[in-house]
Amino acid sequence: MSAESGRDRQRLLIILGAGGHTRQMLRLVDLLGPDYDYCYVVPDYDGISETKIRIPGPVYRIKQPREKRLGHTDGAWTVLRRMPGAMKTAWQILGDAHPDVIIGAGPSLQIPLAIAAKARGVPHIFVETASKIEFLSFTARIVYRFRLYDRFYVQWESLAAAYPRARYAGRLL
């Protein structure tokens, strides 16, 4: 039983970030199975990820601090400008969801959730996206550098060798 919540099963907050991030996290949910209570976070613009969820649970929406559009990716300054609003939403999500653990595969919306989790003492498991083979993603670099995780997994052995605090446990896809 989760001591803080009084529930029999752990509640996992799964961060779905659209596209490949969603696919990887839903693969992990399939591997973990129905023995957990799940809740999900999706970007506010994403109308597809929610339809892919097979093990139901509450879905929360948040504005993604970093977006990719027409070959252009927002830089660090744009992310910083959007962060206060995303932090407020992340704080509300954690207050409403009461997760025992947060798990995500690296979309930028994971950054405000990781900061809020650290502040609230909620364990955070970061899984670097499988598409990163030689170097960490923008989100992973921030989460790793500032230690905004309790466990940090990479999906390639080469990354585990380059980042000593990372763990390799195989690939989700």
C-alpha positions as CSV (number, residue, x, y, z in Angstrom):
1,M,0.0,0.0,0.0
2,S,1.3,3.4,-0.8
3,A,1.7,5.0,2.6
4,E,1.0,8.5,1.6
5,S,-2.0,7.9,-0.5
6,G,-3.7,4.9,1.2
7,R,-4.0,3.1,-2.2
8,D,-3.3,-0.5,-2.6
9,R,-1.5,0.0,-5.9
10,Q,1.2,2.5,-7.0
11,R,0.0,5.4,-9.2
12,L,2.3,6.1,-12.1
13,L,2.2,9.4,-13.9
14,I,3.3,8.6,-17.5
15,I,4.5,11.5,-19.7
16,L,3.4,11.1,-23.3
17,G,5.0,13.6,-25.6
18,A,3.5,12.9,-29.0
19,G,4.8,10.6,-31.7
20,G,7.8,8.5,-30.7
21,H,7.8,9.6,-27.1
22,T,4.2,8.4,-26.8
23,R,4.9,5.1,-28.5
24,Q,7.8,4.3,-26.2
25,M,6.0,5.2,-23.0
26,L,2.9,3.2,-24.0
27,R,5.2,0.2,-24.8
28,L,6.6,0.6,-21.3
29,V,3.0,0.7,-19.9
30,D,2.3,-2.5,-21.8
31,L,5.4,-4.1,-20.3
32,L,4.5,-3.0,-16.7
33,G,0.9,-4.2,-17.2
34,P,-2.3,-3.5,-15.3
35,D,-1.0,-3.9,-11.8
36,Y,-0.6,-0.1,-11.4
37,D,-3.0,2.8,-11.5
38,Y,-2.0,5.0,-14.4
39,C,-2.5,8.7,-15.1
40,Y,-1.0,10.4,-18.2
41,V,0.3,13.8,-19.3
42,V,0.1,14.9,-22.9
43,P,1.0,18.1,-24.7
44,D,-2.0,20.5,-25.0
45,Y,-1.8,20.4,-28.8
46,D,-1.7,16.6,-29.1
47,G,-5.1,15.1,-30.0
48,I,-3.7,11.7,-31.0
49,S,-1.7,10.3,-28.0
50,E,-4.8,10.1,-25.8
51,T,-6.5,7.8,-28.3
52,K,-3.5,5.4,-28.1
53,I,-3.8,4.7,-24.4
54,R,-4.8,1.1,-23.8
55,I,-4.8,1.0,-19.9
56,P,-7.1,3.8,-19.0
57,G,-6.5,6.6,-16.4
58,P,-6.9,10.3,-16.0
59,V,-5.3,12.4,-18.7
60,Y,-3.8,15.9,-17.9
61,R,-2.7,18.4,-20.5
62,I,0.3,20.8,-20.3
63,K,1.8,23.3,-22.7
64,Q,5.1,22.0,-24.1
65,P,7.9,24.4,-23.3
66,R,9.8,23.5,-26.5
67,E,8.2,22.9,-29.8
68,K,9.3,21.7,-33.2
69,R,7.8,23.3,-36.2
70,L,8.7,23.2,-39.9
71,G,12.3,22.2,-39.3
72,H,12.8,24.8,-36.5
73,T,13.1,23.9,-32.9
74,D,12.6,26.5,-30.1
75,G,15.8,27.4,-28.3
76,A,16.7,27.7,-24.6
77,W,15.4,31.3,-24.3
78,T,11.9,30.4,-25.6
79,V,11.8,27.5,-23.2
80,L,12.8,29.7,-20.3
81,R,10.1,32.2,-21.3
82,R,7.4,29.5,-21.4
83,M,8.6,27.8,-18.2
84,P,6.6,29.7,-15.6
85,G,3.3,28.8,-17.1
86,A,4.4,25.2,-17.6
87,M,5.6,25.0,-14.0
88,K,2.3,26.2,-12.6
89,T,0.5,23.6,-14.6
90,A,3.0,20.9,-13.6
91,W,2.5,21.8,-9.9
92,Q,-1.3,21.5,-10.4
93,I,-1.0,18.2,-12.2
94,L,1.1,16.7,-9.4
95,G,-1.4,18.0,-6.8
96,D,-4.4,16.5,-8.7
97,A,-2.8,13.2,-9.7
98,H,-0.9,12.4,-6.5
99,P,1.5,10.0,-8.3
100,D,3.9,7.7,-6.5
101,V,6.3,7.8,-9.4
102,I,6.7,9.9,-12.6
103,I,8.0,8.2,-15.8
104,G,8.7,9.8,-19.2
105,A,10.8,9.3,-22.3
106,G,12.2,12.8,-22.8
107,P,9.8,15.4,-24.3
108,S,10.4,18.9,-23.1
109,L,7.2,18.9,-21.1
110,Q,9.0,16.5,-18.8
111,I,11.3,19.4,-17.5
112,P,8.6,21.3,-15.5
113,L,7.2,18.0,-14.2
114,A,10.7,16.9,-13.1
115,I,11.3,20.2,-11.3
116,A,7.9,19.9,-9.6
117,A,8.5,16.3,-8.7
118,K,11.9,17.2,-7.1
119,A,10.2,19.9,-5.1
120,R,7.4,17.6,-3.9
121,G,9.7,14.6,-3.3
122,V,8.0,12.4,-6.0
123,P,10.5,10.0,-7.6
124,H,11.1,10.7,-11.2
125,I,12.3,8.1,-13.7
126,F,13.7,9.6,-16.9
127,V,14.0,7.4,-20.0
128,E,16.0,9.0,-22.8
129,T,14.3,8.5,-26.2
130,A,15.5,5.6,-28.3
131,S,16.2,8.0,-31.2
132,K,19.3,9.4,-29.4
133,I,22.2,7.1,-30.0
134,E,25.4,9.3,-29.8
135,F,24.3,12.2,-27.6
136,L,21.6,13.2,-25.2
137,S,18.5,15.2,-26.2
138,F,18.0,18.8,-25.1
139,T,15.6,17.6,-22.3
140,A,17.9,14.8,-21.2
141,R,20.9,17.2,-21.0
142,I,18.9,19.5,-18.6
143,V,17.5,16.7,-16.5
144,Y,20.9,14.9,-16.3
145,R,23.0,18.1,-15.6
146,F,20.7,19.3,-12.8
147,R,19.9,15.8,-11.5
148,L,16.2,16.2,-11.9
149,Y,15.7,12.4,-11.7
150,D,15.9,9.5,-9.4
151,R,16.7,7.0,-12.2
152,F,18.1,8.0,-15.6
153,Y,17.9,5.3,-18.3
154,V,19.3,5.4,-21.8
155,Q,18.3,3.0,-24.6
156,W,21.8,2.6,-26.1
157,E,24.9,1.2,-24.4
158,S,27.1,3.9,-26.0
159,L,25.2,6.5,-24.0
160,A,25.5,4.6,-20.8
161,A,29.3,4.5,-21.3
162,A,29.4,8.3,-22.0
163,Y,27.1,9.3,-19.0
164,P,28.2,7.5,-15.8
165,R,25.0,8.2,-13.9
166,A,22.8,6.7,-16.7
167,R,21.7,3.1,-16.8
168,Y,21.2,0.9,-19.8
169,A,18.4,-1.6,-19.6
170,G,17.7,-2.3,-23.2
171,R,15.4,-0.6,-25.7
172,L,11.7,-0.1,-25.6
173,L,11.2,-0.2,-29.4
